[in-house]
Each structure stands twice: as structure tokens, then as C-alpha cells.
Amino acid sequence: TLLAAWLSAESAVSFGYLTSVISPSFKVAMALHIPIILPLFITAGLFINAGTVPWYLVWCQWISFYYYSFEMMCSSQFTSTTAFPGCEEGTCPLNTGEEVLSSLAFSSSNVWKLDLPMLLFLILFYRILALIGIKGRVK
């Protein structure tokens, strides 16, 4: 959980660097930030199930640090959960942590082979783009 939170914070900071570099002023940065970040936030699985995102917005999911962070956090919380207190077999719609992850269209096997590498990639990608933007402004 700590690793997921740290990577999420680093990727958000990196994205902030990028939006601040491409904006001429603070007001423009704030105006640009919301329409850019909103599709990334909505398609991450918090509001719309990750498995039901429309085909024309799936690309937002793949570049969204929220998506990978949320899947890592959910996997961390629910992978080892075998039963929920107060839920006897058949009384709750989801009885195990793996059922919760499946209902969110997440997989605990993605944490090390997809989520972690993609968050590291997005951190580097956003920062490299921000560096290119800064170098372009300095000229």
C-alpha cells in the first residue's frame, strides 16, 4: 500500500510538472489541468467500472496514473481477504477479496507485471516531457 501511495504521489507530481510547464501562467495551468485530468480520473475505475469504459475512452485508461494506482491499492487491500465480517456464504453479493477485484475488472496479478512498471514509466514519461517543455521555453 505504501509503494502504491508513493508511486501515485510521484506520478501526480510529474503530471503537475508537465501541465505547469506547458502553461504560460497559473490561471491557464488550472484551466488546462481539469479537462486534461478529468478523463484520466473518470476512466480509472473509481466512478466507471474499469471493464465497462467505452472503447473510445480506453486510451485514457492506459495513460492514467489513477488507474494503475487504484488497481494497486485495491489489490493490496483485497487480495488476501478470504471473507468479510458479517457476511455468511450467500448473504453478500461479494464474499471474497478476489470477487471484489473481479467485480472491478482488476486482477491482483497485474500489480507487479503491469501497474508498477506503468507507474514508473508514466513518472519518467511526464518528467521527460516536462524537461523538453522547459528546454523549449529557455531558448
Disulfide bonds with the S-S distance in Angstrom:
Cys87-Cys92 1.74
